[in-house]
Amino acid sequence: MKAGAGPARRGTAPAPDQQLLVLAGGGHSHALLLRLWMMRPRLRPQRTAVLLVSRRSTALYSGLVPALVAGLEPEAACAIDLRELCRSAGVAFLQAEITGLDLAQGALLLQGRPPLRFSALSLDVGAQTRLAPGVPAPQTVKPLEPFLAWLGRRLAPPDRPQPLAIRGGGAAAVELALALRARGLLPRLLLRGQALHLGSAAAHRRAEALLAARGIAVERGVEPNAPAELACTGSAAPPWLAASGLPVEAASGRVLCAPTLQVQGHPQLFASGDCALIAAAPRPASGVWAVRAAPLLAHNLRRHLADPGRPLRRWRPQARALQLLGDGGSGADGRPRALALYGRWCLGPSRWIWRWKHHIDRRFMAMFPAPAEHRRRLAQAGAAAEPMACRGCAAKLPAQPLQAALARLAGSAHAPDPQDAAPVLALPQGSTLLQSVDGFPALVADPWLNGRLTTLHACSDLWASGADVHSLQAVVTVPQAAPPLQEEWLLQSLAGVRSVLDPLGATLLGGHSLEGRDGAGLGLSLSVNGIAPVGRHWGKGPLPQGAVLLLTRPIGSGVLFAAAQAGVADAAWIDAALETMQTSQAPLVPLLAQHGCLACTDVTGFGLLGHLGEMLAPGQAVQLEAAAVPALEGALALLELGLASSLAPANARALAALEPGGPVQLRGPAAAALQQLLIDPQTCGPLLAALPAQQGPAALAAVRGAGFPQAALIGRVLSAPPSRAPASPR
């Protein structure tokens, strides 16, 4: 890949980043660290790029999990939106599974991705349930997300209480048993010893009395291998920490740290939360110490990155912490109560202690960006309802200036072919070499994911033409930064490209690299080559009368990412959209061919209505089933608020096709939000294929069976073209 240069930097742009700080995990310490940087940006490490890596885009606040299990709180009220928190703090968010650490290379190992090299690393990766060796492994409480999914299935039959054996006797097990009792289950605690593990005789007495009052049995002296459905037996750090060669406590696998929170023997590594242990002042895993470690972590990270030789602050955590243990409203009156545990003291259970606990928990959650629903209410009448300056394919040039420029070029011998992919060369045996080019400013801050999304988007031009992707060249723009950082951005971007090409047997031939000047960020443009076999080179149109229109997946990515940029999109909506967008549509090409595909296009920047218009010859008409058009979760709700992508106003010209006598007839009621959905610009959008009517149902079943469950037949062609005319420019 060639290197390129640009003009000299002008003005007073910020100094480029020189280091990379990776925050591994979205635990309480890191969440509070991000909040601090959000509120006080000057406290962020200077000239340092920061990435947060987490397997999920949200983090559950541990203090509210028992209330969530008891059905007292919805999950949204207990979740910290890490993606929004990162956006607000100026930190890149990478959703990936961490699998290990390469100490020799100074790199974090990620599932399905290249190692991520860092200048400094902070570990806050939480814990998992500790199981004794050789003990049968039931469902575990940690990690929380699989447990909550299991609980949802376990609660499914509501007709009568179901027994549930829980292995464990600590505070978490007691609180969990009470919460599950509130949900109608009949839990019992299985203890290896004779007593609960709550730290004091007073706590044991009151907790046992509370359990007995709620009808929860406590079985003592139970063999370790006794059958149990759920384990809540303490916590242990993820095993990859020890496997990576870090110093750990033998029993729990928690990383051993100095009072500065630096890992012993590794001054560039920091650790906090449930995965870490200060060797000189060991404390049990608890959110209390994770929360209180955050200010020290922020200070020491900033100081270390500014001058690794400077001494750091030391911390000795408090000897004990207050525990507030709720009963989940499991009493006969359904009114929640709680115990207060501190050292050898125990108070409650009482309503006022529960109210105290509830106040503390809500105050903690109030420190983070409000739930997206609340932010949307605030935006409804404000500036956030204005079209956002979007990225991805929503950053493409509007149709009007593009068409005007191409019209002026029309007399030239070099006027472009208006199809999705241009024929380049007729190959032996009748196949055709096709080529297309695409690219846009990074839609997401994650360079690997951006590389994957951009490649899938660019390849869709070839798939819409019936071609198999053969090869690709890339032009990658990376921000101004120190060479090691630019190397990392380039590597991750190209690895994202390869994640699409390798399963297809396609080749990354090479390309060009550029340094973004004047604050330009990550960008990627791709030239894609494909081969259409004999009889499988589809054009956009014109469409034969009676053909049915199949849309391979839902639309709405434009408004969703505009809303994400404005901070008003639910994390679950963006997660679901990205999952859809990351799915390759390559397997659909032979399926469409088998069912007699007549014409096809990919729905991208001009929206469904704009690209459908490109398929129609003058004088043709189609009928769209308004209710059949599938939408990504949340898209219609956002459109109803008046949110829109920055390209949507220009795309609105296509709405003229819906006017009486226009080429597109809507069948069924079409609210304003649905009409806006039809012009929403798409990144990694669906294929829109015209098929013989008799093949429509079978084709739909085949596409859904291939992993596209929201594919739909959305319309039919009403009239044949009067003559074969070229489609409008793309």
Order of alpha helices (4+ residues) and beta strands (2+ residues): beta-beta-alpha-beta-beta-alpha-alpha-beta-alpha-beta-beta-beta-beta-beta-beta-beta-alpha-beta-alpha-beta-alpha-beta-beta-beta-alpha-beta-beta-beta-beta-alpha-beta-beta-beta-alpha-alpha-alpha-beta-beta-alpha-beta-alpha-beta-beta-beta-alpha-alpha-alpha-beta-alpha-beta-alpha-alpha-beta-alpha-beta-alpha-beta
